Amino acid sequence: MQNKHKKICIVSISLGKGGAERSCAMLSQMLVAEGFEVHIIILNNEVDYPYAGTLVNLGALKNTHDNALKQLSRFRKFRKYLVAQKFDVIIDHCPKNNVTRDVFYDRYLYKGFNRIYVVHSSKKDQYFANNTKKLVKIYNKNIMNVAVSKYIETELLVKNGIQKTRTIRNAYDPNWSEMVSEKPSELKDKKYILAYGRIEDKIKDFTFLIQSFSASRIWEQKVYLVILGDGKDKENLQEFASQQAGSDFILFLPFTESPFQHIANAECVTLTSKYEGFPMILVESLSLGTPVVSLDIVSGPSEIVKHQENGLLISKRSIPLFAEALQKMCFDTQFQKHCQANAKASVQQFSMEEIAKQWSQLIHNELR
């Protein structure tokens, strides 16, 4: 293969629990399949998703007595590893929300290396901290800056003066369908709608979802709301849910790295986030034939959901509108079947095979 002598270093906070982290793990698999030599460096000791290549887990060096000196020692190991391996390009997936740290990466850690930064969120302060001008200068030193949605590329990168940009969406694995069989045992006799992901309410707004579910009264027809995942707000949300109408039909289940059975057997999957980048829960769900009900937030859903074709895209953060959408998806059988029939084909362009080609072409073109 023409790529077999090119060495790639993927840098991520971790390989655990989040959509961006899953996309990093999948990128390692795609690049290895394309013939690259891939190394992954993670900063926190979380590995939930399958990956390919050589893993360097700097997070495993942390302990309960971590301090600035130990952190500096890890960064020295980080730099030493980069230099020793002589990588052709570093693909960095980390947020850029600390100017001091990001300047350190630019001037010391990544000095002398070709770099690609990947922007996973539409929330500006996650990738420009509070010093846009300084961060733009750093981005413009990169050989490319990849946005995971067209909105992020045009509204976050280009409008802030970043010159070399490209949109490459996150991918799904067609093999996930092979992991699907009957319903999970705890949901075997239940009809349910599903939400899943890291439970951080200021981002995911599960409070809105619970209120909409309660208002929809679909629970009167024994339709459950299942919230799958873990996070800092889980206990507070459980308490909030217990006070709502239909509370007996709201179930919280723990995080699983393979939620595919839960997805495939749901009536629909919901997204109520306040912001996203390219929400993989929509792509994952549609790839398994499950329609979606999503708020039309600024980045991602409108690039995935075809309203009334593979799901419903709700224009306002309105409890009555979202509740009505849940009713339609659960009880309009003909409409639901229409969306199910269109689901898989609607996301074919985001398959690992298609996204791998885009990454391989990008790297090959930029390293010529």
N, C-alpha and C positions, 0 to 999 in steps of 0.2 A: 504494500500500500504506500501511496505517496506521503502519508502522514506518519509512518512508523518511526521516523527519527525525530519527530517533534515532541518536545516535552512540555506538558501543561501542568501548571499548579493552580488548583481551585482552592480559594480561601473562603471559609464560611464560619459564622459564629458557632454552629453545631450541625449535626445531621439528625436533629430530633424535634419532633412534635409540630413544627410549623410547615406551612405550604412552601415558603422560600427554601427551607431546609430540605424538604423533599425534592424540590426542583434541583438543588445542588447535587444531591445524591444521584438523581436521574441523569444530570448532565455528565457526571463521571462515567456512568454506564454508556451513554451515547458516544462520548468521545473515545472511550476504549474500543467500542464496536467500530468506530471510524478509523481505528489504527493508531491513535495517539498514545503516548506513554503518559499516564495521568497520576498525579499525586494530589491528595486532598489534605489541607491543613485546617484543623478546627480549633477554636479557642476555648470552647466549653466541652466538658466531658458528657456529651449526649449523642448517642448513636442509636437511632430507632429504625432508620431506613436502609435498605440494601444499596450498596455502592460498588464501584469497581475501581481498581487501581490501588495505590499505596496510601494508607491512611497515617497521618502524623497527628496524634491527638495531644495537643499542648494542654488541653483542659485536664487531662489525666495527671498532670504535674501539679495541679492546684491542691491545696489542702485547707483545712479550717483556719490555719494561721497564715493565710496569704497576706502579702504586703507589697509595697512598691518595689522593694529590692528583688523579691521573688518574681514579680511581674516583669521587671527589667531583664532578669535572667532568662525568662521564657522568650522574650523578644530577641535576645542575643542568639538563643538556640534557633529561633525562627529565621533570623537573618543568615546565620551560618549554614542552615539547611538550604536556603534559596541559592546562596553562592556556590555551595558544593555541588548542587544538582544542575546548575547552569540552565535554568528553565528558559524556554523560548518565549513563553508568555505566562503572566499571572492573571487569572480571572477571579476578581474579588467581588464577593456577594455581600459583604458586610455593609451595614448602614454607615452613613457619613454624618454623624450627629455630634461629633466632638472635634472642634477645629484643631485643638492642640494635638490630639491623637492622629488626626488625618494628615497634618503637616509632618508629624514624625514618620508616618508610613511613607509619605511622599519623599522626604529628604533623606531618610535613613533606611527603613526596612525594604522598600521597593526600589531604591536607587539603582539605576543602571539596567532595569528590567522593562521589557514591554508589558503594558498593563491594559486590561479591559475591566472597567467597572460595570457591574450590573445593578440596575435600579429596580427594586421590587415593589416600591410603594409610591402612591400618588401624594402622600403627605410630605410636604416640602421640607419640614424641619428634620425629617429622618435622613435626608441625603444632602442637605445644605447647611445644617446646623444653624447658627445665627450670624454667619459670615459668608454670604453668597459669593461676593467677589473673590475671596481667597479660595473658596472651594471650586469655583469655576476655573480658576487658573490651574488647579490641580487636575480637574477633569480634562482640561484641554491639553495636558501632557500625555494623556492616554492614547494608545493607537486606535481605540474605539470605546464608545460608551453605549451599552446595550440597555434598552428599556424593555420591560416585559409587556407593555401595552403601547398602542399608538398614542393614547392620551398622554402617557408619561413622556414619551419622546417629544411630542410637539409642545405640550403645555409646561412641562417641568424642565426638560433639558434644552431644547432649541430656544425657547423664549427667555431663558436665563443666559444665553450666549455660549452654550456648549456647541462646538463645531462639528465634531465627528460623532454621529449618532446613528443608531440602527434599532429597529424593533424586532426582537425575537421572543415569541411567547414561550411560556413554560409548556412542557409536554406531558402527555399521559401515556401510560403503557398499555397497549392492547391486550397484553397477557393478564391484566387484572380480571378480565371476564372469566378466566379459568379458575379464579379463586372463589367464584360465586356458586353456591349450591342452594340449599334451603335456608329459610330464615334463621337468624341467630336464635339459640334456644330460649333466651329470655324474652324474645318477641314473637315466638312461634305462632301464637294464636291471636296476634294483634295486628290491626291496621294502623299505620302510623305515618306521620310526616317526620322528616329528619333535619336536624341542624348539627354540624360537627365542626370541630376546630378548637384552637386554644381559647379557653374561657376567660377572656379579658373584655369586660363589658363596655369599656370606653371605646373600644375598637369594634367589636362584633355586635354590640347592642342586642344581646339576647333578651334584655328587658322588653324592648319593643316587640320582639318575636313572641314572648310569653303573653304580653298584653293582646297582641293581634290574635293569637290562638284562642285565648280566653273569649275575646269578643266574637270570634267566628262561630262559636258554639258547635264546632264540628265534633267536639268531644261528646255532645249529646247523642251522636251516632257512633260512639265508641271508637273514634279516631284519636290516637295518642300523638303527643308531641314528644319526640325523643331528642335529647341534647347529648351528644356524644363527645366527650373530651374532658380535659382537666385544665386547671388554671386557678389563678389567685382569687377570682370572683365566684368560684363554684358554690361555696357554702352560702354566700349572700344571695345568690340567685335561687338556690334551693329554698331558702327562707322566703324570698319574694314570691316564688311560684306557689308555695304552700298557702298563700293568702289570696290567690286568684280563683275566680270561678273556673271549674274544671280541673282543679289542682290534682285530683286523683288520676288524671290522664296525662300528667307531665312527668316523664321519666328522665333521670340523669344517669348516664352510663359512662364508665371510665374510658380514657383514651386507649385506642388500639392502633398499632401501626398499619393494620390491614382492615380498614372499615368497609371493605367492598361488599360483603354480604349485607351489612346494614343498609348500604346505599341502594343496591340492586333491588331490594325488597320493599323499599319505601314507596309511598304514593307519590311523593315528590321530595326534593331537597330544597331547603330555603337558605337565602342569604339576606341578612339585614345589617351588614356592616356599615359603619359611618364612613370608612374609606378602605380601599384595597389597592392592589396593583393590577394583578391579573388573577382573579380568584379561582384557584384550582378546584375548589369544591364544585364549582359549576361544570368545569370541563370533565372532572372525574365522574360526576353523576351522569352527565349526558353520554359519556363514553360507555356507560353500563346500561344505557337505555332508560334512565330515570329522568323524567322531566323536572324542571326547576321553577321555583317562584322566587324572584329576586327584586330587591330595590334597584332602581337605576341610578346607582351612585356614579361619581364622576369617572372612575377608571376601571375598565374591565368588563362589567356585565353586558354593556351594549355591543362589545366586540365578540361576545359569546352567545348571548340569548337572542333568538329571533322570536319576537313577541307573537304569541299565539301559534307558533310553529313548533318550537321545542320547549316552550315554557311561557311564563308570564313575567313581564318586566314592568314593575310598578313605578310610576313617575314621581310620586311624592311619598315622603315618610309619614304616611297616614294610616293609622290603625284600622279605620273602616275599610279603606281600599285594600290593604293587605289581607284583612280578614275575608273580604269578598273573594279575593284571588284564591285563598286557601279553600274556600267553599267550592269554587268552580273546579279547581284541580281535583278535589277529592270526590265530588259528586256528579260532575258532568262526564259520564263515562266515555262518550264518544269523543269529546275534546281531549281527555286524558290519553286515550288510545292514539289519537292523531299526533300528539306531542311525543309519545313513546316511539311511534313509528319513525319520526324524524330525528330522534335524539342522536343516535350513534353517527349517522352520516354528517350531522351538522358540525361535529368537532374533528372530523378526519384530518383536517389541516393541522391540527395540534398533536398528532401522533408522534411518538418518539422517532420514527423513521423520517418524517418530514422535518421535524425540528433539528434532528441530527445533521441533516444535509445543510441546513442554514448555518449552523455553528461551524461545520467543517469548511464550508465555503468562505465564511468570514475569516476564520483563522488562516486559511491558506492564502487568501487575498492580502491580508494585512501583513503577513510574514514573508511575502515574496521579496 
